[in-house]
Amino acid sequence: MGLFSSFQSVVLTALGLGALGCEAFAFVDALRHPDAAYVAAGKRTRTFWLLVLALCLAVGIVTVFNVLNIFGLAAFVGSAVYLADVRPAVLELRGRGGSSGRRW
């Protein structure tokens, strides 16, 4: 029983640190883009995303060792929405996207 328990602790800690890394990356990335890029991409304002991501990062720091509770999951989902939806739109608008004009 002890081996499984320690393995589970290692896996949950790795998941928590990975989620915290995603939340920190999303927050720093949101700081790098100007406010006008968010509005031009048709997304919410930079201030909105910085507040959401700061809250996600704060919750992620608090729940880093218990990432599977509702608050840890919500914090990860908030940063994942930014990384999956907002960041690609802003990068494409600024000419740094990887699509190079091609669509599927």
Secondary structure, DSSP 8 states (H G I E B T S, - for coil): -HHHHHHHHHHHHHHHHHHHHHHHHHHHHHHHS-HHHHHHTTS--HHHHHHHHHHHHHHHHHTTT-TTSHHHHHHHHHHHHIIIIIHHHHHHHTT--SSTT---
